[in-house]
């Protein structure tokens, strides 16, 4: 079982489907200028996965994106007999 941990929404331009699987890779960016090192999501994903959780990202061009962290849960944590 898994429980949602939290989410972040934005109303930016969104991410093209072809790039969606790449957004957590080190140095991935679609920006022409390389002013940023693009490490943010790759670090988040690594830390989250090291703790047995996962990151999911959904996006639609022109509508923005939503990133979620999902934590594993035991039956006891959910108070299920």
C-alpha positions as CSV (number, residue, x, y, z in Angstrom):
1,X,0.0,0.0,0.0
2,X,1.0,3.6,-0.5
3,X,-0.2,6.9,0.8
4,X,0.3,10.3,-0.8
5,X,2.9,12.4,0.9
6,X,2.4,15.7,-0.8
7,X,2.3,17.4,-4.2
8,X,3.5,20.5,-5.9
9,X,1.5,22.2,-8.7
10,X,2.5,24.8,-11.2
11,X,0.7,26.5,-14.0
12,X,3.7,26.9,-16.3
13,X,3.9,25.7,-19.9
14,X,4.0,22.0,-19.0
15,X,6.4,19.3,-20.1
16,X,6.3,17.6,-23.5
17,X,5.5,13.9,-23.2
18,X,8.8,13.0,-24.9
19,X,10.6,14.9,-22.1
20,X,8.6,13.7,-19.1
21,X,10.7,10.6,-18.4
22,X,13.9,12.7,-18.6
23,X,13.0,15.5,-16.1
24,X,14.6,13.7,-13.1
25,X,17.9,13.1,-15.0
26,X,21.0,15.0,-13.9
27,X,21.6,18.1,-16.1
28,X,18.4,17.7,-18.2
29,X,16.9,21.0,-19.3
30,X,15.1,22.3,-22.3
31,X,16.4,25.8,-21.7
32,X,18.8,27.1,-24.3
33,X,21.0,28.8,-21.7
34,X,22.8,26.5,-19.4
35,X,22.8,28.9,-16.4
36,X,21.2,26.3,-14.3
37,X,22.8,22.9,-13.5
38,X,19.3,21.2,-13.5
39,X,20.0,19.0,-10.4
40,X,16.9,19.7,-8.4
41,X,14.5,16.9,-9.4
42,X,17.3,14.4,-9.7
43,X,18.3,15.0,-6.1
44,X,14.7,14.9,-4.9
45,X,14.1,11.6,-6.7
46,X,17.3,10.0,-5.3
47,X,16.5,11.1,-1.7
48,X,12.9,10.0,-1.9
49,X,13.7,6.6,-3.5
50,X,16.5,5.9,-1.0
51,X,13.8,6.0,1.7
52,X,11.5,3.5,-0.1
53,X,9.2,6.1,-1.6
54,X,8.7,7.3,-5.1
55,X,8.2,10.5,-7.1
56,X,5.6,10.8,-9.8
57,X,5.2,13.7,-12.3
58,X,2.3,14.4,-14.5
59,X,2.2,17.2,-17.0
60,X,0.2,18.6,-19.9
61,X,1.5,21.1,-22.4
62,X,-0.2,24.4,-21.8
63,X,-1.7,23.4,-18.5
64,X,1.3,22.9,-16.1
65,X,2.7,20.1,-14.1
66,X,2.1,18.2,-10.8
67,X,4.8,16.4,-8.9
68,X,3.9,14.0,-6.1
69,X,5.8,12.1,-3.5
70,X,4.2,8.8,-2.5
71,X,5.2,6.9,0.7
72,X,4.9,3.2,1.3
73,X,2.5,2.4,4.2
74,X,1.9,-0.7,6.3
75,X,-1.5,-2.0,7.3
76,X,-0.7,-1.0,10.9
77,X,0.2,2.6,9.9
78,X,-3.2,2.8,8.1
79,X,-4.9,1.2,11.2
80,X,-6.3,-1.7,9.1
81,X,-6.6,-5.0,10.9
